[in-house]
Amino acid sequence: MPLLHSEENKVVAQAIPLLEHWVDCSTADVARRNLIQLQRFGHYPHRNAALGRVNSSDEVLFLQH
C-alpha cells in the first residue's frame, strides 16, 4: 500500500500488479488513476497546497473536477 502513494511513476507502475494480486482490483484502479496523474503532472496536484507548491492552470482545472 505505501507504494500506491509514491510520486514516482516507476514505483506506482510496479505496485499495480502487486495490488491486483494481493489486494483487489479496485485498489489497483486507484493506483492506475494515480499513475495517470503522475504521468500528466509529475506529482499529485492535490498535495500542492500542503507541500507549498503552486498549482498550474492545468492543475487548477483538474482539481476543480
PDB file of N, CA, C and O in Angstrom:
ATOM      1  N   MET A   1       0.802  -1.210   0.000  1.00  0.00           N
ATOM      2  CA  MET A   1       0.000   0.000   0.000  1.00  0.00           C
ATOM      3  C   MET A   1       0.845   1.275   0.000  1.00  0.00           C
ATOM      4  O   MET A   1       0.458   2.234  -0.668  1.00  0.00           O
ATOM      5  N   PRO A   2       1.971   1.342   0.707  1.00  0.00           N
ATOM      6  CA  PRO A   2       2.752   2.586   0.655  1.00  0.00           C
ATOM      7  C   PRO A   2       3.206   2.937  -0.764  1.00  0.00           C
ATOM      8  O   PRO A   2       3.355   4.113  -1.096  1.00  0.00           O
ATOM      9  N   LEU A   3       3.423   1.930  -1.590  1.00  0.00           N
ATOM     10  CA  LEU A   3       3.848   2.183  -2.962  1.00  0.00           C
ATOM     11  C   LEU A   3       2.810   2.985  -3.724  1.00  0.00           C
ATOM     12  O   LEU A   3       3.146   3.760  -4.619  1.00  0.00           O
ATOM     13  N   LEU A   4       1.565   2.799  -3.370  1.00  0.00           N
ATOM     14  CA  LEU A   4       0.442   3.474  -4.012  1.00  0.00           C
ATOM     15  C   LEU A   4       0.530   4.992  -3.866  1.00  0.00           C
ATOM     16  O   LEU A   4      -0.008   5.727  -4.694  1.00  0.00           O
ATOM     17  N   HIS A   5       1.203   5.463  -2.822  1.00  0.00           N
ATOM     18  CA  HIS A   5       1.242   6.887  -2.514  1.00  0.00           C
ATOM     19  C   HIS A   5       2.505   7.582  -3.019  1.00  0.00           C
ATOM     20  O   HIS A   5       2.660   8.788  -2.828  1.00  0.00           O
ATOM     21  N   SER A   6       3.387   6.855  -3.646  1.00  0.00           N
ATOM     22  CA  SER A   6       4.620   7.435  -4.164  1.00  0.00           C
ATOM     23  C   SER A   6       4.317   8.424  -5.284  1.00  0.00           C
ATOM     24  O   SER A   6       3.317   8.287  -5.989  1.00  0.00           O
ATOM     25  N   GLU A   7       5.178   9.412  -5.442  1.00  0.00           N
ATOM     26  CA  GLU A   7       5.056  10.343  -6.562  1.00  0.00           C
ATOM     27  C   GLU A   7       6.042   9.989  -7.671  1.00  0.00           C
ATOM     28  O   GLU A   7       6.361  10.832  -8.509  1.00  0.00           O
ATOM     29  N   GLU A   8       6.519   8.763  -7.680  1.00  0.00           N
ATOM     30  CA  GLU A   8       7.411   8.295  -8.739  1.00  0.00           C
ATOM     31  C   GLU A   8       6.638   7.321  -9.632  1.00  0.00           C
ATOM     32  O   GLU A   8       6.123   6.306  -9.162  1.00  0.00           O
ATOM     33  N   ASN A   9       6.566   7.646 -10.926  1.00  0.00           N
ATOM     34  CA  ASN A   9       5.823   6.820 -11.880  1.00  0.00           C
ATOM     35  C   ASN A   9       6.210   5.356 -11.786  1.00  0.00           C
ATOM     36  O   ASN A   9       5.349   4.477 -11.729  1.00  0.00           O
ATOM     37  N   LYS A  10       7.506   5.100 -11.769  1.00  0.00           N
ATOM     38  CA  LYS A  10       8.006   3.729 -11.782  1.00  0.00           C
ATOM     39  C   LYS A  10       7.521   2.935 -10.562  1.00  0.00           C
ATOM     40  O   LYS A  10       7.158   1.765 -10.683  1.00  0.00           O
ATOM     41  N   VAL A  11       7.519   3.566  -9.412  1.00  0.00           N
ATOM     42  CA  VAL A  11       7.088   2.893  -8.185  1.00  0.00           C
ATOM     43  C   VAL A  11       5.609   2.541  -8.260  1.00  0.00           C
ATOM     44  O   VAL A  11       5.218   1.421  -7.933  1.00  0.00           O
ATOM     45  N   VAL A  12       4.792   3.484  -8.686  1.00  0.00           N
ATOM     46  CA  VAL A  12       3.348   3.233  -8.776  1.00  0.00           C
ATOM     47  C   VAL A  12       3.062   2.172  -9.838  1.00  0.00           C
ATOM     48  O   VAL A  12       2.220   1.299  -9.630  1.00  0.00           O
ATOM     49  N   ALA A  13       3.758   2.243 -10.972  1.00  0.00           N
ATOM     50  CA  ALA A  13       3.570   1.236 -12.025  1.00  0.00           C
ATOM     51  C   ALA A  13       3.931  -0.162 -11.523  1.00  0.00           C
ATOM     52  O   ALA A  13       3.259  -1.136 -11.862  1.00  0.00           O
ATOM     53  N   GLN A  14       4.975  -0.262 -10.728  1.00  0.00           N
ATOM     54  CA  GLN A  14       5.371  -1.565 -10.175  1.00  0.00           C
ATOM     55  C   GLN A  14       4.372  -2.065  -9.135  1.00  0.00           C
ATOM     56  O   GLN A  14       4.230  -3.270  -8.931  1.00  0.00           O
ATOM     57  N   ALA A  15       3.688  -1.141  -8.484  1.00  0.00           N
ATOM     58  CA  ALA A  15       2.722  -1.523  -7.449  1.00  0.00           C
ATOM     59  C   ALA A  15       1.447  -2.119  -8.029  1.00  0.00           C
ATOM     60  O   ALA A  15       0.803  -2.939  -7.375  1.00  0.00           O
ATOM     61  N   ILE A  16       1.072  -1.730  -9.229  1.00  0.00           N
ATOM     62  CA  ILE A  16      -0.218  -2.149  -9.794  1.00  0.00           C
ATOM     63  C   ILE A  16      -0.373  -3.670  -9.849  1.00  0.00           C
ATOM     64  O   ILE A  16      -1.376  -4.180  -9.350  1.00  0.00           O
ATOM     65  N   PRO A  17       0.569  -4.420 -10.429  1.00  0.00           N
ATOM     66  CA  PRO A  17       0.378  -5.870 -10.438  1.00  0.00           C
ATOM     67  C   PRO A  17       0.388  -6.490  -9.035  1.00  0.00           C
ATOM     68  O   PRO A  17      -0.281  -7.495  -8.794  1.00  0.00           O
ATOM     69  N   LEU A  18       1.135  -5.900  -8.128  1.00  0.00           N
ATOM     70  CA  LEU A  18       1.141  -6.398  -6.745  1.00  0.00           C
ATOM     71  C   LEU A  18      -0.220  -6.182  -6.089  1.00  0.00           C
ATOM     72  O   LEU A  18      -0.731  -7.055  -5.386  1.00  0.00           O
ATOM     73  N   LEU A  19      -0.794  -5.014  -6.329  1.00  0.00           N
ATOM     74  CA  LEU A  19      -2.114  -4.727  -5.774  1.00  0.00           C
ATOM     75  C   LEU A  19      -3.177  -5.637  -6.373  1.00  0.00           C
ATOM     76  O   LEU A  19      -4.071  -6.103  -5.666  1.00  0.00           O
ATOM     77  N   GLU A  20      -3.082  -5.891  -7.678  1.00  0.00           N
ATOM     78  CA  GLU A  20      -4.041  -6.801  -8.320  1.00  0.00           C
ATOM     79  C   GLU A  20      -3.956  -8.200  -7.720  1.00  0.00           C
ATOM     80  O   GLU A  20      -4.973  -8.864  -7.525  1.00  0.00           O
ATOM     81  N   HIS A  21      -2.747  -8.637  -7.434  1.00  0.00           N
ATOM     82  CA  HIS A  21      -2.541  -9.998  -6.934  1.00  0.00           C
ATOM     83  C   HIS A  21      -2.867 -10.126  -5.450  1.00  0.00           C
ATOM     84  O   HIS A  21      -3.514 -11.091  -5.044  1.00  0.00           O
ATOM     85  N   TRP A  22      -2.431  -9.173  -4.638  1.00  0.00           N
ATOM     86  CA  TRP A  22      -2.514  -9.321  -3.193  1.00  0.00           C
ATOM     87  C   TRP A  22      -3.641  -8.536  -2.538  1.00  0.00           C
ATOM     88  O   TRP A  22      -4.006  -8.834  -1.401  1.00  0.00           O
ATOM     89  N   VAL A  23      -4.195  -7.553  -3.213  1.00  0.00           N
ATOM     90  CA  VAL A  23      -5.230  -6.738  -2.575  1.00  0.00           C
ATOM     91  C   VAL A  23      -6.536  -6.924  -3.340  1.00  0.00           C
ATOM     92  O   VAL A  23      -7.240  -7.909  -3.119  1.00  0.00           O
ATOM     93  N   ASP A  24      -6.867  -6.008  -4.226  1.00  0.00           N
ATOM     94  CA  ASP A  24      -8.079  -6.151  -5.039  1.00  0.00           C
ATOM     95  C   ASP A  24      -7.987  -5.225  -6.244  1.00  0.00           C
ATOM     96  O   ASP A  24      -7.141  -4.333  -6.302  1.00  0.00           O
ATOM     97  N   CYS A  25      -8.856  -5.452  -7.179  1.00  0.00           N
ATOM     98  CA  CYS A  25      -8.824  -4.673  -8.434  1.00  0.00           C
ATOM     99  C   CYS A  25      -9.188  -3.212  -8.215  1.00  0.00           C
ATOM    100  O   CYS A  25      -8.662  -2.341  -8.909  1.00  0.00           O
ATOM    101  N   SER A  26     -10.067  -2.924  -7.274  1.00  0.00           N
ATOM    102  CA  SER A  26     -10.451  -1.527  -7.065  1.00  0.00           C
ATOM    103  C   SER A  26      -9.280  -0.710  -6.523  1.00  0.00           C
ATOM    104  O   SER A  26      -9.129   0.461  -6.872  1.00  0.00           O
ATOM    105  N   THR A  27      -8.457  -1.313  -5.681  1.00  0.00           N
ATOM    106  CA  THR A  27      -7.269  -0.618  -5.191  1.00  0.00           C
ATOM    107  C   THR A  27      -6.253  -0.448  -6.314  1.00  0.00           C
ATOM    108  O   THR A  27      -5.588   0.585  -6.397  1.00  0.00           O
ATOM    109  N   ALA A  28      -6.130  -1.444  -7.169  1.00  0.00           N
ATOM    110  CA  ALA A  28      -5.255  -1.326  -8.338  1.00  0.00           C
ATOM    111  C   ALA A  28      -5.761  -0.235  -9.271  1.00  0.00           C
ATOM    112  O   ALA A  28      -4.960   0.455  -9.901  1.00  0.00           O
ATOM    113  N   ASP A  29      -7.078  -0.066  -9.369  1.00  0.00           N
ATOM    114  CA  ASP A  29      -7.649   1.014 -10.183  1.00  0.00           C
ATOM    115  C   ASP A  29      -7.263   2.385  -9.627  1.00  0.00           C
ATOM    116  O   ASP A  29      -7.002   3.316 -10.389  1.00  0.00           O
ATOM    117  N   VAL A  30      -7.227   2.508  -8.296  1.00  0.00           N
ATOM    118  CA  VAL A  30      -6.775   3.764  -7.677  1.00  0.00           C
ATOM    119  C   VAL A  30      -5.331   4.029  -8.092  1.00  0.00           C
ATOM    120  O   VAL A  30      -4.978   5.158  -8.433  1.00  0.00           O
ATOM    121  N   ALA A  31      -4.506   3.001  -8.064  1.00  0.00           N
ATOM    122  CA  ALA A  31      -3.109   3.148  -8.470  1.00  0.00           C
ATOM    123  C   ALA A  31      -3.007   3.553  -9.939  1.00  0.00           C
ATOM    124  O   ALA A  31      -2.158   4.368 -10.298  1.00  0.00           O
ATOM    125  N   ARG A  32      -3.857   2.995 -10.781  1.00  0.00           N
ATOM    126  CA  ARG A  32      -3.854   3.373 -12.194  1.00  0.00           C
ATOM    127  C   ARG A  32      -4.212   4.845 -12.373  1.00  0.00           C
ATOM    128  O   ARG A  32      -3.584   5.551 -13.163  1.00  0.00           O
ATOM    129  N   ARG A  33      -5.226   5.308 -11.634  1.00  0.00           N
ATOM    130  CA  ARG A  33      -5.599   6.730 -11.705  1.00  0.00           C
ATOM    131  C   ARG A  33      -4.463   7.610 -11.183  1.00  0.00           C
ATOM    132  O   ARG A  33      -4.193   8.679 -11.731  1.00  0.00           O
ATOM    133  N   ASN A  34      -3.804   7.150 -10.123  1.00  0.00           N
ATOM    134  CA  ASN A  34      -2.660   7.895  -9.600  1.00  0.00           C
ATOM    135  C   ASN A  34      -1.555   7.980 -10.641  1.00  0.00           C
ATOM    136  O   ASN A  34      -0.945   9.034 -10.818  1.00  0.00           O
ATOM    137  N   LEU A  35      -1.296   6.878 -11.330  1.00  0.00           N
ATOM    138  CA  LEU A  35      -0.249   6.851 -12.341  1.00  0.00           C
ATOM    139  C   LEU A  35      -0.563   7.834 -13.474  1.00  0.00           C
ATOM    140  O   LEU A  35       0.336   8.503 -13.985  1.00  0.00           O
ATOM    141  N   ILE A  36      -1.822   7.918 -13.858  1.00  0.00           N
ATOM    142  CA  ILE A  36      -2.225   8.877 -14.899  1.00  0.00           C
ATOM    143  C   ILE A  36      -1.930  10.303 -14.446  1.00  0.00           C
ATOM    144  O   ILE A  36      -1.438  11.113 -15.232  1.00  0.00           O
ATOM    145  N   GLN A  37      -2.228  10.616 -13.177  1.00  0.00           N
ATOM    146  CA  GLN A  37      -1.912  11.953 -12.653  1.00  0.00           C
ATOM    147  C   GLN A  37      -0.410  12.207 -12.679  1.00  0.00           C
ATOM    148  O   GLN A  37       0.032  13.290 -13.064  1.00  0.00           O
ATOM    149  N   LEU A  38       0.368  11.225 -12.275  1.00  0.00           N
ATOM    150  CA  LEU A  38       1.823  11.381 -12.255  1.00  0.00           C
ATOM    151  C   LEU A  38       2.378  11.572 -13.660  1.00  0.00           C
ATOM    152  O   LEU A  38       3.285  12.376 -13.871  1.00  0.00           O
ATOM    153  N   GLN A  39       1.838  10.839 -14.609  1.00  0.00           N
ATOM    154  CA  GLN A  39       2.293  10.979 -15.994  1.00  0.00           C
ATOM    155  C   GLN A  39       1.927  12.352 -16.551  1.00  0.00           C
ATOM    156  O   GLN A  39       2.669  12.931 -17.345  1.00  0.00           O
ATOM    157  N   ARG A  40       0.796  12.854 -16.133  1.00  0.00           N
ATOM    158  CA  ARG A  40       0.330  14.151 -16.641  1.00  0.00           C
ATOM    159  C   ARG A  40       1.033  15.328 -15.971  1.00  0.00           C
ATOM    160  O   ARG A  40       1.440  16.275 -16.643  1.00  0.00           O
ATOM    161  N   PHE A  41       1.178  15.266 -14.632  1.00  0.00           N
ATOM    162  CA  PHE A  41       1.670  16.416 -13.882  1.00  0.00           C
ATOM    163  C   PHE A  41       3.064  16.218 -13.271  1.00  0.00           C
ATOM    164  O   PHE A  41       3.735  17.198 -12.947  1.00  0.00           O
ATOM    165  N   GLY A  42       3.498  14.987 -13.112  1.00  0.00           N
ATOM    166  CA  GLY A  42       4.783  14.722 -12.461  1.00  0.00           C
ATOM    167  C   GLY A  42       4.684  14.635 -10.949  1.00  0.00           C
ATOM    168  O   GLY A  42       5.671  14.355 -10.269  1.00  0.00           O
ATOM    169  N   HIS A  43       3.499  14.875 -10.430  1.00  0.00           N
ATOM    170  CA  HIS A  43       3.226  14.796  -8.989  1.00  0.00           C
ATOM    171  C   HIS A  43       1.707  14.790  -8.802  1.00  0.00           C
ATOM    172  O   HIS A  43       0.954  14.888  -9.770  1.00  0.00           O
ATOM    173  N   TYR A  44       1.269  14.674  -7.550  1.00  0.00           N
ATOM    174  CA  TYR A  44      -0.164  14.705  -7.261  1.00  0.00           C
ATOM    175  C   TYR A  44      -0.579  16.154  -6.975  1.00  0.00           C
ATOM    176  O   TYR A  44      -0.165  16.723  -5.965  1.00  0.00           O
ATOM    177  N   PRO A  45      -1.383  16.749  -7.844  1.00  0.00           N
ATOM    178  CA  PRO A  45      -1.778  18.143  -7.644  1.00  0.00           C
ATOM    179  C   PRO A  45      -2.497  18.401  -6.314  1.00  0.00           C
ATOM    180  O   PRO A  45      -2.386  19.494  -5.759  1.00  0.00           O
ATOM    181  N   HIS A  46      -3.225  17.420  -5.804  1.00  0.00           N
ATOM    182  CA  HIS A  46      -3.961  17.650  -4.558  1.00  0.00           C
ATOM    183  C   HIS A  46      -3.029  17.823  -3.357  1.00  0.00           C
ATOM    184  O   HIS A  46      -3.479  18.218  -2.281  1.00  0.00           O
ATOM    185  N   ARG A  47      -1.740  17.533  -3.526  1.00  0.00           N
ATOM    186  CA  ARG A  47      -0.769  17.725  -2.438  1.00  0.00           C
ATOM    187  C   ARG A  47      -0.082  19.089  -2.511  1.00  0.00           C
ATOM    188  O   ARG A  47       0.676  19.444  -1.609  1.00  0.00           O
ATOM    189  N   ASN A  48      -0.333  19.849  -3.562  1.00  0.00           N
ATOM    190  CA  ASN A  48       0.400  21.096  -3.776  1.00  0.00           C
ATOM    191  C   ASN A  48       0.312  22.049  -2.592  1.00  0.00           C
ATOM    192  O   ASN A  48       1.340  22.545  -2.132  1.00  0.00           O
ATOM    193  N   ALA A  49      -0.868  22.315  -2.096  1.00  0.00           N
ATOM    194  CA  ALA A  49      -1.024  23.280  -1.003  1.00  0.00           C
ATOM    195  C   ALA A  49      -0.241  22.840   0.228  1.00  0.00           C
ATOM    196  O   ALA A  49       0.451  23.650   0.846  1.00  0.00           O
ATOM    197  N   ALA A  50      -0.345  21.572   0.586  1.00  0.00           N
ATOM    198  CA  ALA A  50       0.338  21.070   1.777  1.00  0.00           C
ATOM    199  C   ALA A  50       1.855  21.113   1.627  1.00  0.00           C
ATOM    200  O   ALA A  50       2.581  21.248   2.612  1.00  0.00           O
ATOM    201  N   LEU A  51       2.328  20.996   0.387  1.00  0.00           N
ATOM    202  CA  LEU A  51       3.768  20.969   0.147  1.00  0.00           C
ATOM    203  C   LEU A  51       4.314  22.312  -0.332  1.00  0.00           C
ATOM    204  O   LEU A  51       5.490  22.413  -0.680  1.00  0.00           O
ATOM    205  N   GLY A  52       3.474  23.335  -0.353  1.00  0.00           N
ATOM    206  CA  GLY A  52       3.920  24.662  -0.751  1.00  0.00           C
ATOM    207  C   GLY A  52       4.188  24.806  -2.237  1.00  0.00           C
ATOM    208  O   GLY A  52       4.944  25.683  -2.656  1.00  0.00           O
ATOM    209  N   ARG A  53       3.570  23.944  -3.034  1.00  0.00           N
ATOM    210  CA  ARG A  53       3.730  24.045  -4.488  1.00  0.00           C
ATOM    211  C   ARG A  53       2.597  24.891  -5.053  1.00  0.00           C
ATOM    212  O   ARG A  53       1.478  24.872  -4.541  1.00  0.00           O
ATOM    213  N   VAL A  54       2.898  25.625  -6.103  1.00  0.00           N
ATOM    214  CA  VAL A  54       1.901  26.464  -6.771  1.00  0.00           C
ATOM    215  C   VAL A  54       1.230  25.635  -7.870  1.00  0.00           C
ATOM    216  O   VAL A  54       1.902  24.953  -8.644  1.00  0.00           O
ATOM    217  N   ASN A  55      -0.094  25.703  -7.926  1.00  0.00           N
ATOM    218  CA  ASN A  55      -0.834  24.990  -8.962  1.00  0.00           C
ATOM    219  C   ASN A  55      -0.662  25.673 -10.312  1.00  0.00           C
ATOM    220  O   ASN A  55      -0.713  26.898 -10.419  1.00  0.00           O
ATOM    221  N   SER A  56      -0.457  24.858 -11.335  1.00  0.00           N
ATOM    222  CA  SER A  56      -0.501  25.381 -12.702  1.00  0.00           C
ATOM    223  C   SER A  56      -1.966  25.568 -13.079  1.00  0.00           C
ATOM    224  O   SER A  56      -2.856  25.081 -12.383  1.00  0.00           O
ATOM    225  N   SER A  57      -2.214  26.269 -14.173  1.00  0.00           N
ATOM    226  CA  SER A  57      -3.609  26.464 -14.609  1.00  0.00           C
ATOM    227  C   SER A  57      -4.258  25.124 -14.940  1.00  0.00           C
ATOM    228  O   SER A  57      -5.446  24.933 -14.683  1.00  0.00           O
ATOM    229  N   ASP A  58      -3.488  24.196 -15.508  1.00  0.00           N
ATOM    230  CA  ASP A  58      -3.995  22.853 -15.814  1.00  0.00           C
ATOM    231  C   ASP A  58      -4.353  22.104 -14.534  1.00  0.00           C
ATOM    232  O   ASP A  58      -5.362  21.402 -14.477  1.00  0.00           O
ATOM    233  N   GLU A  59      -3.526  22.258 -13.519  1.00  0.00           N
ATOM    234  CA  GLU A  59      -3.805  21.601 -12.228  1.00  0.00           C
ATOM    235  C   GLU A  59      -5.040  22.177 -11.572  1.00  0.00           C
ATOM    236  O   GLU A  59      -5.825  21.439 -10.977  1.00  0.00           O
ATOM    237  N   VAL A  60      -5.226  23.479 -11.670  1.00  0.00           N
ATOM    238  CA  VAL A  60      -6.424  24.112 -11.102  1.00  0.00           C
ATOM    239  C   VAL A  60      -7.668  23.528 -11.742  1.00  0.00           C
ATOM    240  O   VAL A  60      -8.617  23.172 -11.044  1.00  0.00           O
ATOM    241  N   LEU A  61      -7.675  23.424 -13.071  1.00  0.00           N
ATOM    242  CA  LEU A  61      -8.824  22.835 -13.778  1.00  0.00           C
ATOM    243  C   LEU A  61      -9.042  21.396 -13.365  1.00  0.00           C
ATOM    244  O   LEU A  61     -10.180  20.979 -13.147  1.00  0.00           O
ATOM    245  N   PHE A  62      -7.964  20.629 -13.254  1.00  0.00           N
ATOM    246  CA  PHE A  62      -8.049  19.230 -12.841  1.00  0.00           C
ATOM    247  C   PHE A  62      -8.656  19.120 -11.440  1.00  0.00           C
ATOM    248  O   PHE A  62      -9.537  18.292 -11.207  1.00  0.00           O
ATOM    249  N   LEU A  63      -8.190  19.945 -10.518  1.00  0.00           N
ATOM    250  CA  LEU A  63      -8.666  19.879  -9.131  1.00  0.00           C
ATOM    251  C   LEU A  63     -10.116  20.325  -8.993  1.00  0.00           C
ATOM    252  O   LEU A  63     -10.798  19.924  -8.050  1.00  0.00           O
ATOM    253  N   GLN A  64     -10.594  21.146  -9.918  1.00  0.00           N
ATOM    254  CA  GLN A  64     -11.986  21.597  -9.867  1.00  0.00           C
ATOM    255  C   GLN A  64     -12.958  20.501 -10.276  1.00  0.00           C
ATOM    256  O   GLN A  64     -14.144  20.565  -9.953  1.00  0.00           O
ATOM    257  N   HIS A  65     -12.462  19.505 -10.979  1.00  0.00           N
ATOM    258  CA  HIS A  65     -13.348  18.432 -11.432  1.00  0.00           C
ATOM    259  C   HIS A  65     -13.157  17.273 -10.588  1.00  0.00           C
ATOM    260  O   HIS A  65     -13.806  16.247 -10.792  1.00  0.00           O
TER     261      HIS A  65
END
